[in-house]
Structure formats: C-alpha cells, structure tokens
Amino acid sequence: MFFLKKSLLSKVILYFILIVFLSLIILIGNRISNFNQEIVYRKKVLENNIRNEVKRNLEVVYSLMEYNFSMGIEKEEFLDFLRILKKDKSYFFAISLDGKSLVSENDEMRNKKIKNLSDIHGFLFIQEMIDLSNKYGEGFVEYKFKEKETKEIYEKVSFVKKFGAWNIIIGTGKLKNEINDILYKNKKILYRHLFIQISLMLITFFGLLILVIFILKKKFIKPILLLKNYLDILAKGDLPSNFKFTDENEIKGMIRSINILTNNLKNTRKFALEVGKGNFKTSVNVFGNKGDLGRALVEMKDSLHRVAKEKEKQEIDEENRNWSIRGLAKFGDILRENNSNMEDLSYIIIKNLIHHMKANQGAFFVINKDDENNIFIELVSAFAYKRRKKLDKNIKLNEGLVGICVVEGKTTYLTELPDDYINITSGLGDAPPNSLLIVPLKLNDEIYGVVEIASFDKFEKFEIDFVEKIGENIASKIANVKINFKTKKLLRESEEKTKEMKRQEEKMRQTLEALQISEKQAHIKEEKLIQILRKTRKNENTLRKKLKELKNIN
C-alpha cells in the first residue's frame, strides 16, 4: 500500500531500479556461472594433464622393461632397478597377478598380500587394478587415502599396465592435491576480475539512473502528471477543454488521442441525451460511428429503438388483451344472467357488443329451423345510436352478405361496402360506414346465427378475434335457449296430453262403472229368467204327465 501511494516519478524510478537491479543480478549470475564453468574446465584440463603425465611416465618404464626382457635380464634385477627409480616426485610399484606386493614405496609391504587394501571409502583399489589389467591390459584407478601423521586426505590417480611375460602389473601414480593449489590461484585471479566487472557495472548503473531520472522528469513525468490531472477530471465525469502540449514526442500523440477521446465523449453525452429523449433518429456522430465503442453505441441506439417499439407493442397488446378479457367477463355475465326469450337476449347482446366495440350500428340474426322445409335467417334484434330498431326481416340462405356468411361459415370483414348496402343514421344525417364486420355464431361447426356490426372506424384484428371468440359463447347460449324453448314446449305438450289422458281415463272409468252396473242387472235378470224357465219346464213336465195320464185314461 505504501508503494501504491508513491508519486509517478518515484514509481518510475523504483521500477527502473528494479529492472536494472534484476538485470545486474542476471548478469552477475551469468558471470558467476561462467566463472564456475571456467574452474570446472580448468580442473578437467589439469586432471587430464596429470593422467597423461602418469601414463607417459609408465610407458617409458614399460618400454624399458620390454627392452630388458628382450636382453635376457631377469625379473628380480629389473624390480630392484624399479625400487630405486623415481620421477617427478612419483614412484613406481609392481604387483603380482595374485595380489602380492613386489615393488612399493614402503619396503615393509614387499611380498605381502595387498589385494584387500581399501581407501577411506572402502574402495578395493588394488583389486580394481588387477581386474582392469586382466580385462583390458591397462587402466586408470583413482582412490583416496589419509596421511597417518597429518590426518590429511589425499586424492591419487594411478596408471597400471600388465606385463604378461613376467605375470606382473607395474604402475605409477601422482597426487591430485596440487590441482587444488593451481585452482586456488586461478580463482583468486578470476575473483579479482569479477569484482572489477561488478564495480564497473554499478558505477554505470548509478550514472544511467541519474541521467534517466533527469530525462524522465523533464520530458515525461511532468507532462504525464499534467495528463493524469486531466484524466482525473475525465474520470469524475466532467469534460474539460482540450489539453495543450507543445513538445514533439510520444506524449503529444497521447494528448492528441485524449483530446479526440474528450470530443467523442462530448458527442457521446449529446448522443445519450438525444436517445434519452426518445430521439432514435439522431445524427450525432459518436467515434465516427466506427470502432468497437462507436458501433456499440449505434447498436445500443438501434436496440433501444427496438426495445421501445417492442415495449409499445407489448403495452398495446396488453391493453388489447385486457380489453378482450373485460369483454369476455362482461358477456359471460350477460349470458349467465339472461335466460329469457331470444329477442330480449339478442337485443342485450347486440347493444352491449356495439358499446364495447365503440361501433355505430349492429344487427343480430339467428337461423330459424322451425320448418325443416323452409330454413331462413331471421333478424331478431338491431341496435343503432341507443335506439332499438324492430325490423321484420328474413333472409334466405346464400342471399346477401349475411346469407353468404352463413353458408361459408367464415367471418366477413369489409372496408369497401357495396353501394346502398347500409347507412348509419346520426345527428348529422345518414352516411355509409367505413367498415362492416359479419361474424357467424358457430359452435362445433354448426352455425346458430350471425352478428353484423357497422362502424365509421376500422376494426383491428384483436377486435375481430374478440367477436369471433364471444361468437362461440353466444352460439352456445342460443343453442341452450333453443333447447330450453323446445324443452318447455315439449313439457307443455306433455302436460296437455297428460290432462287429456286423465279426462279420457275418467270417461272410461265412468263407462266401465256403467257397464259393471248393467252387467250386474243383466245377471239378476238372467237368474230370474232361469228360475222362470225352470218353473216353466217343471209345469211343462207336469202337463205332459197329466196329458199322458189323460191319454192312458182315454
């Protein structure tokens, strides 16, 4: 946080110091890396020199040994010569193939088994010499040992070579510690050079720093601070006058761009005010109406224009929907509350429909199917300027616009009416309407009637849809009214038939009672006649007997 509160000059200086400091660290690190690589390289060169020197010394002795062998000198004579031979602080040694010391710096080790000798790390270097000689004939072996008196650790490199004729291995070695002395001297020289280079770098760094600070402050920092104050004003939302700067450099180009930006922001403010007023056709040039921001502002204007139109359309659609909903609710109540005869119902419907549509005149027709052989369209009610018209008018199917509407079963909407088709009467006289709407009252593809509405104004689509929608409800109501009318008619006829049947039943009952009385009287008369007949037959038999007796007497 403390660093963020610094001035621009302090920040630039700190950034410059940081960059140069990092560059110095990288450069110094590179120099140190090169220094280390140089030390490693020199160490390898010195080690190779020692190896070459050791090998070269042994090759000389080996050649001498071959010569002595060819001259017939015995092995022991040559080994004695080897014991006294030394070169450049180096000595020579000899080992038998079974690991016995033949020639050594220490005479006490002569003819002793040294095969298992190891260095300070446990490395069996004698065994390694034997293995290398048996496998390759020669080789280098490096090992470390500790001086008994000084306890100092020494590194040594030895070169061994096998002489097969005598079954011995001869070798020589040299200490590597002298390499460290040489490297130490080289390091002192290199460190001195490195110190001089770093000192020159630091002097150059501080000189450049002072020069850069002076140039930055005069040529960049001051105009940048002025530019910052100017941008602070812009950041607050204010639009100051154009910035002036005389020097010819990159800062002037920046200021020129900022002045262009300021002018474009002023145009943007003017553009926003115009768009805010709803003036979507404004010709204000914002960023040349190009570039990302310019195109975005133009697209924003077009989008806002579209949104405004869509919102206006949605408001109109919402108002139209509310109008339709209110109308559906109103006519729903009318259809529920009125179950009277067709003429009263049709008048209430056409009257409220004309008022709701803000039309001028209307008529209500129903299909009359009382006589199946004579189906026609009957005008049952008409309405114009709050005056009820009672017209006795019947229309045949397929006759006129109403008849065609019934036959086709489709809505007819006309804005150019036939001459003398209809006139609307007002306080100013008669005039033809500008639009005529004829809607069939249809339910389940069956037409029950037609409404005809005339108006000086043209009907919108939502108004036509509304009339078609309530047309279904009106058709359903007409069907119910007709069903109720037929039901009442059938009920009256049924009651009259019931009364007639009761009268006939009473008459039949009376007739039956009279028949029953007559039958009873006839039965009594029949009994009497039977009795008379029986007496007559008895008297007849008596007379016959008497006649027979008389005949017998005669």
CORJO-V985933 format. One record per run of one state. SS is the DSSP state (H for helix, E for strand, L for the rest). FROM is the first residue (numbers start at 1). TO is the last residue. If there is no record, write none. Layout:
SS;FROM;TO + SS;FROM;TO
This chain:
L;1;7 + H;8;70 + L;71;74 + H;75;84 + L;85;85 + E;86;87 + L;88;89 + E;90;96 + L;97;99 + E;100;103 + L;104;106 + H;107;109 + L;110;112 + E;113;113 + L;114;124 + H;125;136 + L;137;137 + E;138;146 + L;147;152 + E;153;163 + L;164;167 + E;168;175 + L;176;176 + H;177;235 + L;236;249 + H;250;276 + L;277;286 + H;287;289 + L;290;290 + H;291;337 + L;338;341 + H;342;357 + L;358;360 + E;361;368 + L;369;375 + E;376;384 + L;385;386 + E;387;389 + L;390;393 + E;394;396 + L;397;399 + H;400;408 + L;409;411 + E;412;414 + L;415;423 + E;424;426 + L;427;428 + E;429;431 + L;432;434 + E;435;443 + L;444;445 + E;446;455 + L;456;460 + H;461;553 + L;554;554
